[in-house]
Amino acid sequence: MSSGKKVWSAALLATAMLAVTAACGSGSGGESADGKIKLRFSYWGSAARQQMTEEAIKKFEAKNPNIDVEGEFSDFAAYYESLSTKVAASDAPDVITLEIRGLREYADRGTLADLASTVNTGDIDPKVLGTGAIDGKQYAIPTGVNAFSLVVSPTELEAAGQKLPDDTKWTWDDYVNLASKISEKSGGKIYGTQQSFNPAYLQIFAAQKGEPFYNGNKIGVSPETIKEWWTTHQNLIKTKGSPDAAKTAEIGAQSVDQSLLATGTGAMGMWWSNQLGGIAKKSGKDVDLLRMPKRPGATTGGMFLQPAMFYTASSKSEHAAEAAKFIDFMINDPEVGGIILSDRGLPASSKVLAAVKDKLPPTDKKTLDFLDKVKGELADPPAAPPKGASAMEDILTRYSEEVLFGKMTPDDAAQKFITEANASIAG
């Protein structure tokens, strides 16, 4: 899952969707001039992902010579705005890549086809597969799985005279103290950690108090918990364990490639586990995954598996069978698994994962080992969040920055965050 800023909004999507009723035409790729069926497949990502995907498409076309697949690729920042425009114009791609936060938005508006019985999902963990189902219909097939985790550079810790924490026991105070010591011992050259406002972080923090992030179409996290969460952020700044509010906001607007850890100016941070390889490659240093810290006395760590992304099919595709066939191929073909590896999360298919396990790069093997180690501690994968949840990271980031800049009291910000978030997901 990308950690980049979202540029689409519920309002934009809603406006675009209203235009659907006035639009006409099919979203299908149709047929090529040579009579072949043409499928359109939309996805986002890096140049490396595009290269892997094009290679996978060639494999599919070689095995299915009557089908051409046209990849519609963009970077993450432009993806959802472009997709919403296409959907509004009844020009949706046949196969659409989505994240869980936008799944219900598209499913409830009739954009997606029910893929039950059209894609072989027998080798996918039923609980993970269930995250792509809404109201009994399998609208989405998970590509692979992730866990939001703490990423650490052992090299930077050692250089600062610090040891890796025992992540089975460490608390949020331990995390703040360690970050502060790293900053201090490095003489200010290295920050202990980078702040995160990802809703997954708040979800984990709240779960440790027994609070769900969503409770139906409302926020389930109490104002007290949100204020406690912000206290950890404020303490990191007070102790210089992280950059100040201005620097934090600047870094937060950038991709993981520009993060403190990736650029060698930080020792810790929080990201989805499939981003470990990218951070290691960019930083050129060894990096590890750790369990998230816990509040004292918590009976659960609150961490959970979540699909990195989903493959879905347009309900208006003229080639529904071929679209399902392509999705099945991308999910279940071991050769494709050997090309994609963990780029879309560790493969959701247990058979594909077993087939590619030995081919994974060292950092991905670390991720696999980490997820195996914590598997018994993870909460069940969450269901698709309510419509409007795609705006949640923007809303949470905005109020978090208001608190860190001192422009709003935590009390006021918590109440306003909940009010605005509830309005966004009211349906």
N, C-alpha and C positions, 0 to 999 in steps of 0.2 A: 504494500500500500504506500502510495506516495505520501510524503509529509509536506509537500509543497502547499502553497496557499491556494485555496479554492477561489475560482473566479466566477463561478456560476452561483446563482442564488435562487431561492425558491420563487422569488418574485419574477425573475427572468424566465424560469422554466414555466411558471404558471401562465405568463403572458404568451410564451411560445406555444404552450399547449392549447390555449384558447384559439389560436390561429389554425389549429388542426381542422376544426370543423369547417373552416372556410376553404381549406386547401383541398386539392384533389390529386389523383395519381397514385401510383404504387411506389412503395419504398424498395421494391426488389431490384436486384442487380440486372435482372432480365437475361437476355441472351447476347452472346458476342456475335460479331459479323460472321464468324465461321460456324455458327449454330450451337456453340457450346453454351452451357448454362454459366452465367456469371454471378458469383456471390460477392457481396461487399462486406468487409470485415473491419470494424473500427476498433482501434486501441490506441493507447498513449504510451509514452515512455522515452527512453534514451535511444541514442543511435545504436547502441549495442543491442537493445531489445528489438529494434527494427530489423537489424541484420539477422538475429536469431529467428524472428517471426517469418521473414521472407524465406529463409531456408526451410522452415517447417511448411510453409505454404507450397513450396516447390515439391516437397515430399508428398503432400496431399494430392497435388495436381498430377504427379507421376503415377500415383495409384488410382486416380480418378480422372482419366484423360478427357472425360466429357464435361468437366467442371473447371472453370477458371476462378481463382479467388483474387480479388483486388483488395489489398490492404489499404485502409484509410487511416493513416498514422498522423499523430500530432504530439506536441509536448503536452504535459499535464495541464499547464496553465490555460491552454486554449481548448482542451478536449470537450469539456461539458457544454461550454457555450456553443461550440460548433455542433455537437450532437443534438442539443435542444432545438437549434434552428432547423436541422434536418428533420427531426421528428415532427416539428410544427408544420413543415411543408410536405408531410407524408413522403418524405424521402429518406426514411430511416435505413441504415445499413441492414443487411440480412442477419448478420451476427454482430452483436454489440458487447463490448467489454464494459462492465460496470463495477463500482465498489458497493459494499453493503449499505453505505449511508444513503445512496441514491436509489437503491433497489425498489423500495416500496413506492417511491415517487413515480417511477416508470410503470411498475406493475399495476398500481391502482388506476392508472389512466389508460389502461388497455394497450400499452405499447408493446408488451412482451407476450410471447407465446408460451404455453404450458409445455415443458419439455419432458414431462413424465412419460416413460415407456418409449421415448425416442432416442435417448442417450443411455448407454450402459453406465450405470452408477454403482454397480455391485461391489466395486473395490474401494469405494469412498466411505469413510466413517459416517454412519447414519446421522450422528449429531452435527458433523460438519456439513453434510449434505442438506440437513434440515434448515440451515441458515439461508438457503436459497429458495425455500418454500414459503409461500404466503397464502393463507386461507386454503391450504390443502393443495395448492398448485405449485409445481416445481418450475418456477420461472427462471431459475439461474443455477448453473453448475459451477461449484468452486474449482478454481484452477490449482490452488495450493494453500497452505496454511502458514500463519504467522503468530507470533506472540509479542505484544508490546513489552519491551524489556529494558533493562539498564545496560548500556554499552560502556565498556571501560577499556582504557589502555594500560595494561600492566607496566609497560615501559615508563609511562609518565608517572605512575604511582611510585615506582621504584626510584626514579630520578628525584622525586620529592621526599624520599625517605619513608614512604608509606607502604603498608602491606594491603593486599587484596582483602576486603572484608569477608567475614563468614556470612554469606548471603542467606543462610537459613535462619539467621538470628538478627540481622541488622535492622535498625529502626530509622525512621525519618530523621531523627536527631543525629544518629550516627552518620547518615548520608551528608547532612549539612556540615557536621564537624570535619568529616574527611575532606569534603570539597574545600572548606576553609583552610585546612592545613596544607593541601596541595598548592593552593594559590600563594599562601604565605611562604612555604619552603622554596617555591620556584622563583621567589623574588618578583612576582607579578608577571613573569613571562608566560606562565601557563595558568589558565583558570581551572579551578577544580571541576566545574561542570557547566553545562549549558542548560538554561531553563527550557521547559516544555509546557505548552498550553494545550497539548493534544487531549481531546475528550477521553481517550483511552486511559490516560494517566489519572484523570479525575474519577473515571469509572472504577479503576483499580483501588484508588484511595478510598472511595465511598464504599466499595464492596467490603473493605476491611472493617467498616462499621455496620455492615449488614444492610446498606442502602443500595438499591438499584439505580442505575443512571436514568433509565426510563421506567415509568410506571404507567403503562398504557400510553395515552397521548399527552402525558405530562412528565415533567422532570421529577425524578424520584429522589434526587439528592437534596438534603436539607440545607437551608442557609448556613447553619452552624458548620456543617461539613465543608461547604465551599470556603467559608472563612478560614477554617483550619488549614485547608489546602493552600490558600493564599499565604497563610502564615509561614509555611515552609518556603515558599518563593521569596517572601520578604526577608526571612532569616538568611537565605543564601546571599542576598544583596548586602544585608547588614554586616555579615561576616566576611564579605568579599570572596565567598566561595564561587560566586558567579559574577559576570559583568553587571554593571548598573542597569537601570531600567532602559536607558536610551540604547545602549549597546545590545541589550537583550532583545529589544524590539527590532533593531536592525538585523541581527542574526536570524531572528525568528522568521523574517520575511524572505530569507534565502533558502536555497535548496540544501539538502544534506551534504552535497559536495562542498559547500561553503561553510559548513558547520565548524565549530571550534575543534572538535575531535578530528575531523577530516583534514583540517588545515594545520594541525600540529600545535594548536594554541589552547587546547583543552584536554582534560583527562577523562571526563565522563559525559554522558548525555543519555537521553531516552529516545528510542526509535523502535520501529517494527523490526523483527528479527531478520527479515529478508534483506534489510539494508546493511547488515554487517559486512557483507562482501564488498559493497561499494565504498563503505567507510575505510575498510582495510586497504583497498586498492588506492584510494585517493590519498590516504595518510602515509601509506608505505610502512605502516607499523602493525604490530600484532594487536588485535583487539579481541575482547571476550564479551560474552553475555553473562549477566548476573540477574538473579531474582530481584524484583523491585523490593525496596525496603518495606517494613510493616510497622503498623502502630503497635505499641506494647499491648499484649493480651489479645491481639486479633487471632481469630480461629481460622481465618483464611487469608492467603496472600492476595486474592482478588484477581490474579492473572488469568488469562483465558486465551484459547485459540480462536483465531478469526480468519476466514478466507482472505487471502491477499487481494483477490478480485474474482469476478465471475464472468463466465461466458453466458450470454443470453441471446435469444433470437427474436427478431421483429415479428409481431403478430400479423403484420401485413405483407410479409415476404411471400412472393409467388413461388418460392422454392424452399418451403419449410422442411421437406425431407432432406434436401441437400444441405441446408443450414445445420440441421441436427447431425447429419453425417460428419460435417466438418468439425462441429463441437466435440463429437464423440472421438474423432481422430486426435484432436488437440489434447483431450483429457487422457485417452487410453493408449495411444500408440507409443510403445517404448522408444522407437527411433526419435519421435518428436521429443519425448522426455529427455533423451540424451542430448538434444539440441538446446531445449529451453532450460534444462536443469532446474535451478531454484529461482529463476528470474521472476516467476509469478508465484513465489512462495514454494516451499517444499511440496513436491507433487501430491495432490489430494488422493490420487489413485495409489493404493498400497502396492499394487503390482508394478506400476511405473517407478515408484520410489525405490523398490527393491532392485529394479533393473538398472537404475542410474546411480545408486548409492556410492558405488566405488569410483564413479566418474566425477563426483562432486568436487569442487575446489576445496582446499583446506578450511576456508572460513565457513563454507556451507556445511561441511562435515561437523564443524563446531556447533553450528546452529542445530543440526539434526541431533547431535549428542545432547545439547542443552535441552531441547524440547523433549527428548526421551527421558532425561533426568527429572524434569519438573512435571511430566505428563500426569502423574497421579495427584498433583497439587492443583491442577488447573480447573477452573470453573467451566461449566458447559459453555460452548460457543453461544453468544447472544443471538437472539432472533433479529431479523431485519428491523432497524429502528423506524419510528413513524415518518410519514412524509414531512419534509422540511428539515430533517436531521442533517441534510447536507450542509446547512448553514451553521451548524452547531460550533464548528471549530472557529469560524470567524467571530461568532457572537462571544464565545468564551475567551478568545484571545483579546478581543476589544475591551471587555470588562476587566480582564486580568491586567492589561496594560494600564487601564485607568487607576487601578489599585496601586500598582508598582510605581507609577509616576506621581502618586499622591493626589490625584485629581478627584478621587472619589473614595469615600470610606468603605472598608470591607462590608459593613452592614448595608449601606446603600447599594453598593455594587452587587452584592449577593441577591438582594430583592429584585433589582432591576434585571439582572441576568435571568433569573427564574421567570419573571414576567415576560421578557422578550422571547426567551427560549420556548416557553409554553405557547406563546402566540404563533411561533414559527411551526410548531408541530401539532397545532390544534386540529389540523385536517381540513 
